[in-house]
Amino acid sequence: MSGTAAERDPRAGVSASGRELILSRIRAAVAGAPDVEITRAYRTSSDPAGAVELFAERVADYRAVVHVVEAGEAAGAIAAALERRAPARLVVPDGLPEEWARAVRSAVGPRAADAGAEPGPGTAAIVRDEPVLSAAELDATDGVITGCALGIAETGTIVLDAGPGQGRRALTLVPDYHLCVVRADQIVAGVPEAVGRLDPARPLTWISGPSATSDIELNRVEGVHGPRTLEVVIVR
């Protein structure tokens, strides 16, 4: 059999070189063209009334567990959620507000002491991502608590940007349980408002309910690509 692999099978030549060829032709075609400002007039909502209620409703539609509490009740709601879930090892990212962190310690710490857990790597009930946890170490945890960058009322979506109290993306993808706290002032009406407030240079994770897929024969399976259980505390 003669000829190169690309000659025998045209698909064999579709690679980085093919991509560069296509891009070079595009660059040549637009060479010298003036820069055009693109006006993006997306529909937005100037009335945030009812955003908290709508956000709670839409998040619950995704089969997430939702609690709407007043500011003074946030710590109690966090502690109650963790006591019900009873995680043996909970990941707590740096930068979590101290009030929330105290609630975590009050709910998780006593159970660790009762269980005879000794402090130290791999045994502490409250797990820190420092040094950075491996995928296997994350998989051995029972859950994670985080804040968020914002919430979107119209779609019931939570957005994380790896800011303080959120941690890196893997922390909320590997554990089977995610407890997320969303403040009312972080909730926007729709996606255009969210995009306007987010920094596109940051690693953004958009969460609409617990992880679920129906790829195989339309049977819903949860927990494949992220936490099986999402619990959200919305603080007015």
Summary of the structure (lengths in Angstrom):
residues: 236
radius of gyration: 23.0
end to end distance: 72.9
largest distance: 78.0
contacts: 674
relative contact order: 0.17
helix: 36%
strand: 18%
